[in-house]
Amino acid sequence: KIKEFANMMITDHGKANAELKPIAEAQKVPWPVDLTGEPAQMYTQLSALSGTSFDKQYVAGMVKDHQKDLNEYQKEEGVVKDAKLKTYVNAVEPVVARHLEHAKALKTG
């Protein structure tokens, strides 16, 4: 189940990034190429783990990150002015909410 979830993350986040990148480029917002901050820390921590230790840490991180992301999408939903960005936010917010619920189910499962 964890691998299925991870594959869904790869697919959905890849699609979201592909939709967001041209919007960022049009607004002259630099697109990150390296992991930094919390994502880099999570990557380092997960790289040292395997088996159930990895699964537990990964799922906990996914719950935390998706809750944070959902809060940010909900906040931006009401204030974003750019039409393309607003369309993006409205399309991605329910996907993030679905990821959060799935991650919570894996955590308690």
Steps between C-alpha positions, in 0.01 A plus 500: 500500500789735574653436158165561330467827690855602409433428133186712519712781652747478213225509238282769656782728611670464162178608330450791741858618449461478122192724526659747743840542333378700197294724730809567711713563193246746359514691830884486502498290818813282515428128490691304768733227378631370832335387821548742787361550848251249640476288182879457496498405868223247441690350208815465712306340788314259274818403315637354821191284566348183359207269556235595751716781643505660155128444449404660832726802453392546136128487581541734799683745276232475233225575752689800638599640160161452337321663795733798471454511121121474524492789748710710260281415200186588696652831606611589147171394343331816619776747418670387179427742214678346200240300303738218406630469853145506639404217262806306614422551870137396451604187309777390735340571837264197486791278394701615802197436724466150356871433558464616860207268567681210337815566706293523821338166417842342447623644828213355701466188287 
